[in-house]
Amino acid sequence: MVRIVIGGQLKKQAIEKLVKEIGGNNVEVLVKGDLDAVMAVKNNKADYYIGACETGSGGALAMAIALLGKDKCVTLASPSTIKNKEEIEKEVESGKIAFGFTASTSQNILNILIPYLLK
């Protein structure tokens, strides 16, 4: 079971629904405010943090970067760039545990990210 906590500023409930649809019984999903979400990862109560905002990095990842460190966080989609499947998999393999993206790319990003986190 992979434990995922959702923070960020936008579409938390829609992201929760998508994660549950994609991950099924293999994911445990919690929605929290940014500070509580990041602290859940930091205290090993969640394995991964995901969040969305308008830029994919500001409101989605600011607290994660502050508390987990920049080396554990990555923007998977911004208004100008969307990482492809291979790039996303490489970020996971490199140890990233906090993922930010734009709200408009949620479905595309999660369709790649969630199955890879379940491997």
N, CA, C and O atoms as a printed pandas DataFrame, in Angstrom:
     atom_number atom_name residue_name chain_id  residue_number  x_coord  y_coord  z_coord
0              1         N          MET        A               1    0.840   -1.185    0.000
1              2        CA          MET        A               1    0.000    0.000    0.000
2              3         C          MET        A               1    0.881    1.243    0.000
3              4         O          MET        A               1    1.748    1.407    0.858
4              5         N          VAL        A               2    0.646    2.108   -0.969
5              6        CA          VAL        A               2    1.368    3.374   -1.059
6              7         C          VAL        A               2    0.492    4.462   -0.437
7              8         O          VAL        A               2   -0.689    4.590   -0.763
8              9         N          ARG        A               3    1.087    5.235    0.455
9             10        CA          ARG        A               3    0.363    6.305    1.152
10            11         C          ARG        A               3    0.691    7.644    0.492
11            12         O          ARG        A               3    1.845    8.070    0.466
12            13         N          ILE        A               4   -0.336    8.295   -0.038
13            14        CA          ILE        A               4   -0.166    9.556   -0.755
14            15         C          ILE        A               4   -0.975   10.634   -0.055
15            16         O          ILE        A               4   -2.147   10.443    0.266
16            17         N          VAL        A               5   -0.335   11.761    0.173
17            18        CA          VAL        A               5   -1.019   12.901    0.778
18            19         C          VAL        A               5   -1.092   14.020   -0.257
19            20         O          VAL        A               5   -0.130   14.280   -0.980
20            21         N          ILE        A               6   -2.237   14.666   -0.312
21            22        CA          ILE        A               6   -2.472   15.724   -1.292
22            23         C          ILE        A               6   -2.511   17.067   -0.579
23            24         O          ILE        A               6   -3.292   17.274    0.350
24            25         N          GLY        A               7   -1.656   17.971   -1.030
25            26        CA          GLY        A               7   -1.632   19.341   -0.545
26            27         C          GLY        A               7   -1.861   20.256   -1.731
27            28         O          GLY        A               7   -2.712   19.976   -2.576
28            29         N          GLY        A               8   -1.117   21.341   -1.805
29            30        CA          GLY        A               8   -1.257   22.258   -2.928
30            31         C          GLY        A               8   -2.436   23.191   -2.754
31            32         O          GLY        A               8   -3.087   23.202   -1.710
32            33         N          GLN        A               9   -2.703   23.970   -3.780
33            34        CA          GLN        A               9   -3.708   25.024   -3.688
34            35         C          GLN        A               9   -4.966   24.772   -4.502
35            36         O          GLN        A               9   -5.995   25.391   -4.233
36            37         N          LEU        A              10   -4.919   23.891   -5.480
37            38        CA          LEU        A              10   -6.053   23.742   -6.393
38            39         C          LEU        A              10   -6.492   22.294   -6.562
39            40         O          LEU        A              10   -5.675   21.373   -6.541
40            41         N          LYS        A              11   -7.782   22.114   -6.729
41            42        CA          LYS        A              11   -8.401   20.847   -7.130
42            43         C          LYS        A              11   -8.024   19.652   -6.262
43            44         O          LYS        A              11   -7.832   18.551   -6.779
44            45         N          LYS        A              12   -7.918   19.851   -4.971
45            46        CA          LYS        A              12   -7.513   18.749   -4.085
46            47         C          LYS        A              12   -8.479   17.568   -4.168
47            48         O          LYS        A              12   -8.043   16.420   -4.247
48            49         N          GLN        A              13   -9.782   17.837   -4.152
49            50        CA          GLN        A              13  -10.746   16.745   -4.187
50            51         C          GLN        A              13  -10.733   16.038   -5.540
51            52         O          GLN        A              13  -10.862   14.815   -5.596
52            53         N          ALA        A              14  -10.582   16.780   -6.614
53            54        CA          ALA        A              14  -10.508   16.165   -7.941
54            55         C          ALA        A              14   -9.251   15.307   -8.061
55            56         O          ALA        A              14   -9.287   14.228   -8.653
56            57         N          ILE        A              15   -8.151   15.781   -7.506
57            58        CA          ILE        A              15   -6.905   15.008   -7.526
58            59         C          ILE        A              15   -7.064   13.754   -6.675
59            60         O          ILE        A              15   -6.620   12.674   -7.065
60            61         N          GLU        A              16   -7.691   13.896   -5.523
61            62        CA          GLU        A              16   -7.937   12.727   -4.669
62            63         C          GLU        A              16   -8.723   11.660   -5.432
63            64         O          GLU        A              16   -8.372   10.481   -5.402
64            65         N          LYS        A              17   -9.774   12.079   -6.108
65            66        CA          LYS        A              17  -10.611   11.150   -6.876
66            67         C          LYS        A              17   -9.791   10.453   -7.959
67            68         O          LYS        A              17   -9.893    9.238   -8.130
68            69         N          LEU        A              18   -8.987   11.211   -8.684
69            70        CA          LEU        A              18   -8.147   10.626   -9.735
70            71         C          LEU        A              18   -7.150    9.622   -9.170
71            72         O          LEU        A              18   -6.984    8.535   -9.725
72            73         N          VAL        A              19   -6.491    9.972   -8.082
73            74        CA          VAL        A              19   -5.505    9.072   -7.480
74            75         C          VAL        A              19   -6.177    7.770   -7.060
75            76         O          VAL        A              19   -5.626    6.690   -7.273
76            77         N          LYS        A              20   -7.359    7.865   -6.467
77            78        CA          LYS        A              20   -8.084    6.663   -6.047
78            79         C          LYS        A              20   -8.528    5.831   -7.247
79            80         O          LYS        A              20   -8.468    4.602   -7.204
80            81         N          GLU        A              21   -8.971    6.491   -8.316
81            82        CA          GLU        A              21   -9.381    5.767   -9.525
82            83         C          GLU        A              21   -8.203    5.034  -10.149
83            84         O          GLU        A              21   -8.332    3.881  -10.559
84            85         N          ILE        A              22   -7.070    5.691  -10.220
85            86        CA          ILE        A              22   -5.886    5.101  -10.854
86            87         C          ILE        A              22   -5.253    4.049   -9.956
87            88         O          ILE        A              22   -4.879    2.977  -10.431
88            89         N          GLY        A              23   -5.130    4.337   -8.679
89            90        CA          GLY        A              23   -4.435    3.443   -7.752
90            91         C          GLY        A              23   -5.280    2.360   -7.134
91            92         O          GLY        A              23   -4.748    1.359   -6.654
92            93         N          GLY        A              24   -6.587    2.537   -7.135
93            94        CA          GLY        A              24   -7.487    1.537   -6.573
94            95         C          GLY        A              24   -7.171    1.215   -5.122
95            96         O          GLY        A              24   -6.901    2.105   -4.315
96            97         N          ASN        A              25   -7.208   -0.064   -4.806
97            98        CA          ASN        A              25   -6.960   -0.527   -3.435
98            99         C          ASN        A              25   -5.488   -0.492   -3.049
99           100         O          ASN        A              25   -5.131   -0.827   -1.919
100          101         N          ASN        A              26   -4.638   -0.090   -3.979
101          102        CA          ASN        A              26   -3.198   -0.054   -3.713
102          103         C          ASN        A              26   -2.720    1.277   -3.153
103          104         O          ASN        A              26   -1.539    1.436   -2.845
104          105         N          VAL        A              27   -3.643    2.245   -3.016
105          106        CA          VAL        A              27   -3.264    3.549   -2.481
106          107         C          VAL        A              27   -4.149    3.935   -1.303
107          108         O          VAL        A              27   -5.342    3.636   -1.263
108          109         N          GLU        A              28   -3.529    4.600   -0.361
109          110        CA          GLU        A              28   -4.249    5.255    0.730
110          111         C          GLU        A              28   -4.041    6.743    0.504
111          112         O          GLU        A              28   -2.902    7.204    0.424
112          113         N          VAL        A              29   -5.117    7.494    0.400
113          114        CA          VAL        A              29   -5.028    8.903    0.026
114          115         C          VAL        A              29   -5.627    9.784    1.120
115          116         O          VAL        A              29   -6.731    9.536    1.605
116          117         N          LEU        A              30   -4.878   10.813    1.497
117          118        CA          LEU        A              30   -5.352   11.804    2.456
118          119         C          LEU        A              30   -5.227   13.192    1.842
119          120         O          LEU        A              30   -4.262   13.472    1.131
120          121         N          VAL        A              31   -6.191   14.056    2.111
121          122        CA          VAL        A              31   -6.140   15.450    1.673
122          123         C          VAL        A              31   -5.929   16.307    2.909
123          124         O          VAL        A              31   -6.663   16.190    3.891
124          125         N          LYS        A              32   -4.915   17.176    2.853
125          126        CA          LYS        A              32   -4.584   18.019    4.000
126          127         C          LYS        A              32   -4.160   19.403    3.519
127          128         O          LYS        A              32   -3.959   19.630    2.326
128          129         N          GLY        A              33   -4.030   20.308    4.460
129          130        CA          GLY        A              33   -3.410   21.587    4.167
130          131         C          GLY        A              33   -1.928   21.353    3.920
131          132         O          GLY        A              33   -1.394   20.308    4.292
132          133         N          ASP        A              34   -1.267   22.304    3.303
133          134        CA          ASP        A              34    0.137   22.118    2.914
134          135         C          ASP        A              34    1.052   21.712    4.063
135          136         O          ASP        A              34    1.816   20.754    3.938
136          137         N          LEU        A              35    0.984   22.420    5.163
137          138        CA          LEU        A              35    1.875   22.117    6.283
138          139         C          LEU        A              35    1.626   20.709    6.811
139          140         O          LEU        A              35    2.574   19.947    7.002
140          141         N          ASP        A              36    0.378   20.357    7.049
141          142        CA          ASP        A              36    0.064   19.022    7.558
142          143         C          ASP        A              36    0.421   17.936    6.548
143          144         O          ASP        A              36    0.871   16.856    6.930
144          145         N          ALA        A              37    0.225   18.214    5.276
145          146        CA          ALA        A              37    0.550   17.233    4.238
146          147         C          ALA        A              37    2.049   16.953    4.204
147          148         O          ALA        A              37    2.470   15.796    4.176
148          149         N          VAL        A              38    2.837   17.996    4.208
149          150        CA          VAL        A              38    4.295   17.818    4.177
150          151         C          VAL        A              38    4.789   17.157    5.463
151          152         O          VAL        A              38    5.676   16.305    5.422
152          153         N          MET        A              39    4.227   17.541    6.585
153          154        CA          MET        A              39    4.637   16.921    7.852
154          155         C          MET        A              39    4.292   15.435    7.881
155          156         O          MET        A              39    5.008   14.652    8.505
156          157         N          ALA        A              40    3.218   15.037    7.224
157          158        CA          ALA        A              40    2.876   13.615    7.147
158          159         C          ALA        A              40    3.980   12.842    6.429
159          160         O          ALA        A              40    4.327   11.735    6.840
160          161         N          VAL        A              41    4.530   13.414    5.367
161          162        CA          VAL        A              41    5.638   12.764    4.657
162          163         C          VAL        A              41    6.889   12.793    5.526
163          164         O          VAL        A              41    7.570   11.778    5.674
164          165         N          LYS        A              42    7.184   13.933    6.087
165          166        CA          LYS        A              42    8.388   14.086    6.910
166          167         C          LYS        A              42    8.387   13.123    8.098
167          168         O          LYS        A              42    9.440   12.625    8.493
168          169         N          ASN        A              43    7.207   12.859    8.667
169          170        CA          ASN        A              43    7.086   11.974    9.827
170          171         C          ASN        A              43    6.731   10.535    9.452
171          172         O          ASN        A              43    6.286    9.758   10.297
172          173         N          ASN        A              44    6.931   10.187    8.184
173          174        CA          ASN        A              44    6.690    8.828    7.681
174          175         C          ASN        A              44    5.255    8.342    7.860
175          176         O          ASN        A              44    5.020    7.145    8.024
176          177         N          LYS        A              45    4.308    9.255    7.828
177          178        CA          LYS        A              45    2.898    8.874    7.854
178          179         C          LYS        A              45    2.324    8.828    6.443
179          180         O          LYS        A              45    1.197    8.380    6.234
180          181         N          ALA        A              46    3.106    9.294    5.483
181          182        CA          ALA        A              46    2.763    9.217    4.063
182          183         C          ALA        A              46    4.061    9.009    3.298
183          184         O          ALA        A              46    5.131    9.444    3.724
184          185         N          ASP        A              47    3.944    8.337    2.160
185          186        CA          ASP        A              47    5.129    8.047    1.343
186          187         C          ASP        A              47    5.429    9.164    0.345
187          188         O          ASP        A              47    6.590    9.467    0.074
188          189         N          TYR        A              48    4.371    9.773   -0.198
189          190        CA          TYR        A              48    4.537   10.783   -1.240
190          191         C          TYR        A              48    3.564   11.937   -1.026
191          192         O          TYR        A              48    2.472   11.770   -0.481
192          193         N          TYR        A              49    4.001   13.115   -1.475
193          194        CA          TYR        A              49    3.190   14.327   -1.454
194          195         C          TYR        A              49    2.935   14.734   -2.897
195          196         O          TYR        A              49    3.853   14.727   -3.717
196          197         N          ILE        A              50    1.694   15.087   -3.212
197          198        CA          ILE        A              50    1.402   15.668   -4.518
198          199         C          ILE        A              50    0.535   16.904   -4.319
199          200         O          ILE        A              50   -0.269   16.976   -3.391
200          201         N          GLY        A              51    0.717   17.874   -5.212
201          202        CA          GLY        A              51   -0.067   19.092   -5.116
202          203         C          GLY        A              51   -0.104   19.838   -6.432
203          204         O          GLY        A              51    0.802   19.728   -7.258
204          205         N          ALA        A              52   -1.170   20.597   -6.611
205          206        CA          ALA        A              52   -1.330   21.377   -7.836
206          207         C          ALA        A              52   -1.550   22.848   -7.500
207          208         O          ALA        A              52   -2.107   23.201   -6.461
208          209         N          CYS        A              53   -1.093   23.683   -8.418
209          210        CA          CYS        A              53   -1.347   25.123   -8.346
210          211         C          CYS        A              53   -1.279   25.663   -9.767
211          212         O          CYS        A              53   -1.213   24.884  -10.718
212          213         N          GLU        A              54   -1.294   26.952   -9.925
213          214        CA          GLU        A              54   -1.262   27.549  -11.266
214          215         C          GLU        A              54    0.090   27.388  -11.956
215          216         O          GLU        A              54    0.152   27.323  -13.183
216          217         N          THR        A              55    1.172   27.323  -11.181
217          218        CA          THR        A              55    2.510   27.239  -11.780
218          219         C          THR        A              55    3.142   25.863  -11.663
219          220         O          THR        A              55    4.104   25.566  -12.372
220          221         N          GLY        A              56    2.622   25.020  -10.786
221          222        CA          GLY        A              56    3.209   23.700  -10.574
222          223         C          GLY        A              56    4.344   23.687   -9.571
223          224         O          GLY        A              56    4.873   22.625   -9.243
224          225         N          SER        A              57    4.723   24.860   -9.081
225          226        CA          SER        A              57    5.844   24.896   -8.132
226          227         C          SER        A              57    5.581   25.789   -6.926
227          228         O          SER        A              57    5.992   25.442   -5.819
228          229         N          GLY        A              58    4.927   26.903   -7.095
229          230        CA          GLY        A              58    4.710   27.839   -5.987
230          231         C          GLY        A              58    3.833   27.261   -4.899
231          232         O          GLY        A              58    4.334   26.690   -3.931
232          233         N          GLY        A              59    2.525   27.405   -5.049
233          234        CA          GLY        A              59    1.586   26.895   -4.063
234          235         C          GLY        A              59    1.583   25.391   -3.951
235          236         O          GLY        A              59    1.209   24.849   -2.911
236          237         N          ALA        A              60    1.989   24.709   -4.992
237          238        CA          ALA        A              60    2.013   23.245   -4.963
238          239         C          ALA        A              60    3.169   22.711   -4.136
239          240         O          ALA        A              60    3.012   21.710   -3.438
240          241         N          LEU        A              61    4.327   23.356   -4.199
241          242        CA          LEU        A              61    5.537   22.779   -3.607
242          243         C          LEU        A              61    6.272   23.640   -2.585
243          244         O          LEU        A              61    7.240   23.166   -1.991
244          245         N          ALA        A              62    5.863   24.861   -2.361
245          246        CA          ALA        A              62    6.634   25.761   -1.489
246          247         C          ALA        A              62    6.897   25.159   -0.111
247          248         O          ALA        A              62    8.036   25.175    0.355
248          249         N          MET        A              63    5.886   24.637    0.537
249          250        CA          MET        A              63    6.053   24.066    1.875
250          251         C          MET        A              63    6.897   22.790    1.816
251          252         O          MET        A              63    7.709   22.540    2.707
252          253         N          ALA        A              64    6.707   21.994    0.781
253          254        CA          ALA        A              64    7.496   20.765    0.636
254          255         C          ALA        A              64    8.975   21.090    0.461
255          256         O          ALA        A              64    9.830   20.437    1.060
256          257         N          ILE        A              65    9.275   22.079   -0.344
257          258        CA          ILE        A              65   10.670   22.477   -0.544
258          259         C          ILE        A              65   11.266   22.970    0.772
259          260         O          ILE        A              65   12.404   22.643    1.107
260          261         N          ALA        A              66   10.492   23.757    1.512
261          262        CA          ALA        A              66   10.990   24.308    2.779
262          263         C          ALA        A              66   11.278   23.219    3.809
263          264         O          ALA        A              66   12.277   23.305    4.523
264          265         N          LEU        A              67   10.434   22.207    3.901
265          266        CA          LEU        A              67   10.562   21.214    4.967
266          267         C          LEU        A              67   11.225   19.902    4.560
267          268         O          LEU        A              67   11.852   19.242    5.388
268          269         N          LEU        A              68   11.091   19.523    3.297
269          270        CA          LEU        A              68   11.700   18.267    2.842
270          271         C          LEU        A              68   13.029   18.501    2.133
271          272         O          LEU        A              68   13.876   17.610    2.073
272          273         N          GLY        A              69   13.204   19.705    1.597
273          274        CA          GLY        A              69   14.410   20.034    0.844
274          275         C          GLY        A              69   14.167   19.967   -0.647
275          276         O          GLY        A              69   13.398   19.135   -1.130
276          277         N          LYS        A              70   14.824   20.844   -1.363
277          278        CA          LYS        A              70   14.656   20.931   -2.817
278          279         C          LYS        A              70   15.014   19.630   -3.517
279          280         O          LYS        A              70   14.440   19.309   -4.558
280          281         N          ASP        A              71   15.959   18.875   -2.957
281          282        CA          ASP        A              71   16.392   17.627   -3.588
282          283         C          ASP        A              71   15.327   16.534   -3.542
283          284         O          ASP        A              71   15.464   15.517   -4.222
284          285         N          LYS        A              72   14.273   16.724   -2.755
285          286        CA          LYS        A              72   13.194   15.731   -2.645
286          287         C          LYS        A              72   11.945   16.142   -3.419
287          288         O          LYS        A              72   10.950   15.418   -3.427
288          289         N          CYS        A              73   11.996   17.305   -4.072
289          290        CA          CYS        A              73   10.818   17.881   -4.714
290          291         C          CYS        A              73   11.061   18.133   -6.196
291          292         O          CYS        A              73   12.187   18.397   -6.618
292          293         N          VAL        A              74    9.986   18.047   -6.979
293          294        CA          VAL        A              74   10.112   18.324   -8.404
294          295         C          VAL        A              74    8.785   18.827   -8.965
295          296         O          VAL        A              74    7.709   18.377   -8.570
296          297         N          THR        A              75    8.894   19.767   -9.892
297          298        CA          THR        A              75    7.736   20.220  -10.654
298          299         C          THR        A              75    7.634   19.339  -11.888
299          300         O          THR        A              75    8.548   19.306  -12.712
300          301         N          LEU        A              76    6.518   18.623  -12.015
301          302        CA          LEU        A              76    6.330   17.732  -13.161
302          303         C          LEU        A              76    5.676   18.441  -14.333
303          304         O          LEU        A              76    5.825   18.020  -15.480
304          305         N          ALA        A              77    4.951   19.516  -14.050
305          306        CA          ALA        A              77    4.325   20.286  -15.126
306          307         C          ALA        A              77    4.175   21.732  -14.683
307          308         O          ALA        A              77    3.698   22.022  -13.586
308          309         N          SER        A              78    4.595   22.629  -15.565
309          310        CA          SER        A              78    4.424   24.066  -15.363
310          311         C          SER        A              78    3.642   24.586  -16.568
311          312         O          SER        A              78    3.362   23.817  -17.488
312          313         N          PRO        A              79    3.285   25.858  -16.587
313          314        CA          PRO        A              79    2.565   26.367  -17.752
314          315         C          PRO        A              79    3.342   26.226  -19.062
315          316         O          PRO        A              79    2.741   26.184  -20.135
316          317         N          SER        A              80    4.663   26.153  -18.983
317          318        CA          SER        A              80    5.458   26.086  -20.211
318          319         C          SER        A              80    6.087   24.724  -20.489
319          320         O          SER        A              80    6.566   24.490  -21.598
320          321         N          THR        A              81    6.096   23.826  -19.512
321          322        CA          THR        A              81    6.781   22.545  -19.679
322          323         C          THR        A              81    6.014   21.428  -18.982
323          324         O          THR        A              81    5.541   21.595  -17.857
324          325         N          ILE        A              82    5.895   20.290  -19.659
325          326        CA          ILE        A              82    5.299   19.097  -19.058
326          327         C          ILE        A              82    6.280   17.952  -19.259
327          328         O          ILE        A              82    6.651   17.633  -20.389
328          329         N          LYS        A              83    6.697   17.334  -18.159
329          330        CA          LYS        A              83    7.637   16.218  -18.262
330          331         C          LYS        A              83    6.933   15.015  -18.888
331          332         O          LYS        A              83    5.746   14.781  -18.661
332          333         N          ASN        A              84    7.698   14.257  -19.684
333          334        CA          ASN        A              84    7.137   13.062  -20.301
334          335         C          ASN        A              84    7.303   11.858  -19.371
335          336         O          ASN        A              84    7.870   11.980  -18.285
336          337         N          LYS        A              85    6.813   10.718  -19.794
337          338        CA          LYS        A              85    6.823    9.507  -18.972
338          339         C          LYS        A              85    8.226    9.162  -18.488
339          340         O          LYS        A              85    8.422    8.889  -17.303
340          341         N          GLU        A              86    9.186    9.172  -19.377
341          342        CA          GLU        A              86   10.561    8.818  -19.013
342          343         C          GLU        A              86   11.145    9.805  -18.012
343          344         O          GLU        A              86   11.843    9.405  -17.080
344          345         N          GLU        A              87   10.867   11.084  -18.197
345          346        CA          GLU        A              87   11.367   12.104  -17.267
346          347         C          GLU        A              87   10.734   11.952  -15.879
347          348         O          GLU        A              87   11.411   12.103  -14.863
348          349         N          ILE        A              88    9.447   11.656  -15.847
349          350        CA          ILE        A              88    8.764   11.461  -14.563
350          351         C          ILE        A              88    9.329   10.246  -13.847
351          352         O          ILE        A              88    9.603   10.306  -12.649
352          353         N          GLU        A              89    9.506    9.152  -14.561
353          354        CA          GLU        A              89   10.069    7.940  -13.961
354          355         C          GLU        A              89   11.477    8.195  -13.430
355          356         O          GLU        A              89   11.841    7.693  -12.366
356          357         N          LYS        A              90   12.261    8.965  -14.158
357          358        CA          LYS        A              90   13.618    9.294  -13.724
358          359         C          LYS        A              90   13.597   10.109  -12.427
359          360         O          LYS        A              90   14.433    9.896  -11.549
360          361         N          GLU        A              91   12.657   11.029  -12.306
361          362        CA          GLU        A              91   12.537   11.834  -11.080
362          363         C          GLU        A              91   12.200   10.947   -9.878
363          364         O          GLU        A              91   12.756   11.136   -8.796
364          365         N          VAL        A              92   11.307    9.995  -10.060
365          366        CA          VAL        A              92   10.962    9.067   -8.974
366          367         C          VAL        A              92   12.185    8.236   -8.603
367          368         O          VAL        A              92   12.497    8.068   -7.424
368          369         N          GLU        A              93   12.869    7.721   -9.607
369          370        CA          GLU        A              93   14.062    6.896   -9.364
370          371         C          GLU        A              93   15.165    7.680   -8.661
371          372         O          GLU        A              93   15.969    7.099   -7.932
372          373         N          SER        A              94   15.209    8.986   -8.872
373          374        CA          SER        A              94   16.258    9.806   -8.256
374          375         C          SER        A              94   15.938   10.163   -6.800
375          376         O          SER        A              94   16.717   10.854   -6.143
376          377         N          GLY        A              95   14.800    9.694   -6.303
377          378        CA          GLY        A              95   14.476    9.913   -4.898
378          379         C          GLY        A              95   13.483   11.016   -4.599
379          380         O          GLY        A              95   13.276   11.361   -3.436
380          381         N          LYS        A              96   12.870   11.571   -5.620
381          382        CA          LYS        A              96   11.871   12.617   -5.382
382          383         C          LYS        A              96   10.650   12.003   -4.696
383          384         O          LYS        A              96   10.207   10.913   -5.058
384          385         N          ILE        A              97   10.110   12.716   -3.699
385          386        CA          ILE        A              97    8.931   12.239   -2.979
386          387         C          ILE        A              97    7.811   13.278   -2.929
387          388         O          ILE        A              97    6.723   12.988   -2.431
388          389         N          ALA        A              98    8.065   14.475   -3.435
389          390        CA          ALA        A              98    7.054   15.530   -3.480
390          391         C          ALA        A              98    6.947   16.032   -4.913
391          392         O          ALA        A              98    7.942   16.422   -5.524
392          393         N          PHE        A              99    5.729   16.018   -5.441
393          394        CA          PHE        A              99    5.509   16.304   -6.849
394          395         C          PHE        A              99    4.483   17.412   -7.024
395          396         O          PHE        A              99    3.386   17.346   -6.470
396          397         N          GLY        A             100    4.845   18.430   -7.797
397          398        CA          GLY        A             100    3.941   19.526   -8.094
398          399         C          GLY        A             100    3.634   19.567   -9.577
399          400         O          GLY        A             100    4.448   19.157  -10.405
400          401         N          PHE        A             101    2.457   20.064   -9.903
401          402        CA          PHE        A             101    2.051   20.184  -11.301
402          403         C          PHE        A             101    0.932   21.208  -11.388
403          404         O          PHE        A             101    0.351   21.594  -10.374
404          405         N          THR        A             102    0.635   21.644  -12.599
405          406        CA          THR        A             102   -0.468   22.576  -12.785
406          407         C          THR        A             102   -1.780   21.802  -12.699
407          408         O          THR        A             102   -1.850   20.627  -13.060
408          409         N          ALA        A             103   -2.804   22.475  -12.221
409          410        CA          ALA        A             103   -4.103   21.816  -12.070
410          411         C          ALA        A             103   -4.610   21.263  -13.398
411          412         O          ALA        A             103   -5.229   20.200  -13.435
412          413         N          SER        A             104   -4.351   21.977  -14.475
413          414        CA          SER        A             104   -4.854   21.549  -15.785
414          415         C          SER        A             104   -4.182   20.284  -16.307
415          416         O          SER        A             104   -4.710   19.636  -17.211
416          417         N          THR        A             105   -3.032   19.925  -15.756
417          418        CA          THR        A             105   -2.330   18.718  -16.220
418          419         C          THR        A             105   -2.524   17.534  -15.277
419          420         O          THR        A             105   -1.897   16.491  -15.462
420          421         N          SER        A             106   -3.372   17.678  -14.280
421          422        CA          SER        A             106   -3.531   16.645  -13.251
422          423         C          SER        A             106   -3.739   15.253  -13.822
423          424         O          SER        A             106   -3.022   14.320  -13.458
424          425         N          GLN        A             107   -4.700   15.103  -14.703
425          426        CA          GLN        A             107   -5.008   13.767  -15.213
426          427         C          GLN        A             107   -3.833   13.169  -15.973
427          428         O          GLN        A             107   -3.483   12.010  -15.749
428          429         N          ASN        A             108   -3.223   13.928  -16.858
429          430        CA          ASN        A             108   -2.091   13.407  -17.634
430          431         C          ASN        A             108   -0.927   13.025  -16.733
431          432         O          ASN        A             108   -0.341   11.955  -16.899
432          433         N          ILE        A             109   -0.589   13.878  -15.790
433          434        CA          ILE        A             109    0.532   13.608  -14.882
434          435         C          ILE        A             109    0.232   12.404  -13.997
435          436         O          ILE        A             109    1.073   11.516  -13.856
436          437         N          LEU        A             110   -0.949   12.364  -13.403
437          438        CA          LEU        A             110   -1.280   11.279  -12.481
438          439         C          LEU        A             110   -1.393    9.933  -13.183
439          440         O          LEU        A             110   -1.089    8.900  -12.586
440          441         N          ASN        A             111   -1.826    9.929  -14.445
441          442        CA          ASN        A             111   -1.883    8.672  -15.202
442          443         C          ASN        A             111   -0.505    8.064  -15.422
443          444         O          ASN        A             111   -0.388    6.860  -15.649
444          445         N          ILE        A             112    0.523    8.873  -15.358
445          446        CA          ILE        A             112    1.904    8.378  -15.463
446          447         C          ILE        A             112    2.483    8.129  -14.073
447          448         O          ILE        A             112    3.064    7.075  -13.814
448          449         N          LEU        A             113    2.322    9.103  -13.185
449          450        CA          LEU        A             113    2.974    9.060  -11.878
450          451         C          LEU        A             113    2.453    7.945  -10.975
451          452         O          LEU        A             113    3.251    7.180  -10.434
452          453         N          ILE        A             114    1.162    7.836  -10.801
453          454        CA          ILE        A             114    0.605    6.892   -9.822
454          455         C          ILE        A             114    0.975    5.444  -10.150
455          456         O          ILE        A             114    1.436    4.735   -9.256
456          457         N          PRO        A             115    0.797    4.974  -11.377
457          458        CA          PRO        A             115    1.212    3.589  -11.653
458          459         C          PRO        A             115    2.706    3.360  -11.390
459          460         O          PRO        A             115    3.102    2.279  -10.955
460          461         N          TYR        A             116    3.526    4.372  -11.651
461          462        CA          TYR        A             116    4.965    4.198  -11.414
462          463         C          TYR        A             116    5.278    4.154   -9.921
463          464         O          TYR        A             116    6.165    3.411   -9.502
464          465         N          LEU        A             117    4.577    4.926   -9.126
465          466        CA          LEU        A             117    4.778    4.883   -7.675
466          467         C          LEU        A             117    4.354    3.534   -7.096
467          468         O          LEU        A             117    4.851    3.125   -6.047
468          469         N          LEU        A             118    3.453    2.854   -7.765
469          470        CA          LEU        A             118    2.959    1.560   -7.290
470          471         C          LEU        A             118    3.854    0.390   -7.672
471          472         O          LEU        A             118    3.626   -0.734   -7.224
472          473         N          LYS        A             119    4.864    0.638   -8.490
473          474        CA          LYS        A             119    5.769   -0.455   -8.907
474          475         C          LYS        A             119    6.599   -0.948   -7.756
475          476         O          LYS        A             119    7.409   -1.858   -7.924
